[in-house]
Amino acid sequence: MANTGIDNSATATRLLDELATKNGISRDDIKYTIATGYSRKIIDIADGDVSEITAHAFGAKITAPIGFKPGVLVDIGGQDSKIIYLNPDYSVRNFTMNDKCAAGTGKFMETCAQILETSIEEIGPLSLQSKE
């Protein structure tokens, strides 16, 4: 992870080079790269790009425990918050997101606590009790 500064593409290139070196491979060993996020269209080294929504769905597909099919993903990010509804095949059924930057993230957590009729301090411990 790194601060991108003003040149997102240069930072992506530097990070990819660092990752390759750290893992003892060359850039030529990397067959394909995908960019995601708000800057995905300007990352020169990427072979393609997908939205964060699509990336989250794919991430759920490859990391979900065998037999578990999550129906909802919640991304509380630095620039926005998203709720992503998945079909059983992990394709995106629908999504919604706020239109505010990080300042809205705390309000999102407050709203979740209010809906769950609990305090914001209890959200974390409650999430650890979930079996689904």
Contacts in CASP RR format, 6 or more apart in sequence:
PFRMAT RR
TARGET T0000
AUTHOR 0000-0000-0000
METHOD contacts of the structure
MODEL  1
MANTGIDNSATATRLLDELATKNGISRDDIKYTIATGYSRKIIDIADGDV
SEITAHAFGAKITAPIGFKPGVLVDIGGQDSKIIYLNPDYSVRNFTMNDK
CAAGTGKFMETCAQILETSIEEIGPLSLQSKE
2 11 0 8 1.000
2 14 0 8 1.000
2 15 0 8 1.000
3 11 0 8 1.000
4 11 0 8 1.000
4 39 0 8 1.000
5 11 0 8 1.000
8 39 0 8 1.000
8 42 0 8 1.000
8 43 0 8 1.000
9 39 0 8 1.000
9 42 0 8 1.000
9 43 0 8 1.000
9 44 0 8 1.000
9 45 0 8 1.000
12 35 0 8 1.000
12 43 0 8 1.000
12 44 0 8 1.000
12 45 0 8 1.000
12 46 0 8 1.000
13 44 0 8 1.000
13 45 0 8 1.000
16 27 0 8 1.000
16 30 0 8 1.000
16 33 0 8 1.000
16 45 0 8 1.000
17 27 0 8 1.000
20 26 0 8 1.000
20 27 0 8 1.000
20 29 0 8 1.000
20 30 0 8 1.000
32 47 0 8 1.000
33 45 0 8 1.000
33 46 0 8 1.000
33 47 0 8 1.000
33 48 0 8 1.000
34 46 0 8 1.000
34 47 0 8 1.000
34 48 0 8 1.000
34 49 0 8 1.000
34 50 0 8 1.000
34 55 0 8 1.000
35 41 0 8 1.000
35 43 0 8 1.000
35 46 0 8 1.000
35 48 0 8 1.000
35 49 0 8 1.000
36 49 0 8 1.000
36 50 0 8 1.000
36 51 0 8 1.000
36 52 0 8 1.000
36 54 0 8 1.000
36 55 0 8 1.000
37 51 0 8 1.000
37 52 0 8 1.000
37 55 0 8 1.000
38 79 0 8 1.000
40 46 0 8 1.000
40 49 0 8 1.000
40 50 0 8 1.000
40 51 0 8 1.000
41 49 0 8 1.000
43 49 0 8 1.000
50 58 0 8 1.000
52 75 0 8 1.000
52 82 0 8 1.000
53 82 0 8 1.000
53 84 0 8 1.000
53 92 0 8 1.000
53 95 0 8 1.000
54 92 0 8 1.000
56 73 0 8 1.000
56 75 0 8 1.000
56 82 0 8 1.000
56 84 0 8 1.000
57 73 0 8 1.000
57 84 0 8 1.000
57 86 0 8 1.000
57 90 0 8 1.000
57 91 0 8 1.000
57 92 0 8 1.000
58 90 0 8 1.000
60 70 0 8 1.000
60 73 0 8 1.000
60 86 0 8 1.000
60 90 0 8 1.000
61 90 0 8 1.000
64 70 0 8 1.000
69 86 0 8 1.000
69 88 0 8 1.000
69 90 0 8 1.000
70 86 0 8 1.000
71 85 0 8 1.000
71 86 0 8 1.000
72 83 0 8 1.000
72 84 0 8 1.000
72 85 0 8 1.000
72 86 0 8 1.000
73 82 0 8 1.000
73 83 0 8 1.000
73 84 0 8 1.000
73 86 0 8 1.000
74 81 0 8 1.000
74 82 0 8 1.000
74 83 0 8 1.000
74 84 0 8 1.000
75 81 0 8 1.000
75 82 0 8 1.000
75 83 0 8 1.000
75 84 0 8 1.000
76 105 0 8 1.000
76 108 0 8 1.000
76 109 0 8 1.000
77 102 0 8 1.000
77 105 0 8 1.000
78 101 0 8 1.000
78 102 0 8 1.000
78 105 0 8 1.000
79 101 0 8 1.000
79 102 0 8 1.000
80 97 0 8 1.000
80 98 0 8 1.000
80 99 0 8 1.000
80 100 0 8 1.000
80 101 0 8 1.000
81 97 0 8 1.000
81 98 0 8 1.000
81 104 0 8 1.000
81 105 0 8 1.000
81 108 0 8 1.000
82 95 0 8 1.000
82 96 0 8 1.000
82 97 0 8 1.000
83 95 0 8 1.000
83 96 0 8 1.000
83 97 0 8 1.000
84 92 0 8 1.000
84 94 0 8 1.000
84 95 0 8 1.000
85 92 0 8 1.000
85 93 0 8 1.000
85 94 0 8 1.000
85 95 0 8 1.000
86 92 0 8 1.000
86 93 0 8 1.000
87 93 0 8 1.000
98 104 0 8 1.000
98 108 0 8 1.000
100 107 0 8 1.000
109 120 0 8 1.000
109 123 0 8 1.000
110 120 0 8 1.000
112 123 0 8 1.000
113 119 0 8 1.000
113 120 0 8 1.000
113 122 0 8 1.000
113 123 0 8 1.000
116 123 0 8 1.000
116 126 0 8 1.000
118 126 0 8 1.000
END
